[in-house]
């Protein structure tokens, strides 16, 4: 898709389009690196506070489920 867009720029702009095509091919890795940096910072964020609350909620859920099943008499 990007290759098609760059080829279209070259056809529409003549020799000036070649400069644009070169710039586009140089900008593609730059945008990829910026996107990778953003994703990397998001993926390595500190998630311990959410995990603690989630585990506490799961423990409460298990307690309630054990209480509700212990009085029923059936498994």
C-alpha positions, 0 to 999 in steps of 0.5 A: 500500500505504501509502495503504491502511494510512493509510486503515485507521488513519483508519477504526479510530481516528476523529479520532485516526486523522487525527493518526496519518495526518498523522504517517505522511505526514510520517514517510514522507519522513523514512524515505526521506531516512534511507534515501537517506543510508544508501545514499549513504554506502554508494555513495560508500565507498572501494573502491580497496583491493578494486580493486587486489587484484582487478586483481592477481588478474586479472593473475595469471590472464592470465599463467597463461592465456597460459602454458597456451595458448602451449605447446599449439600450437593456438589 
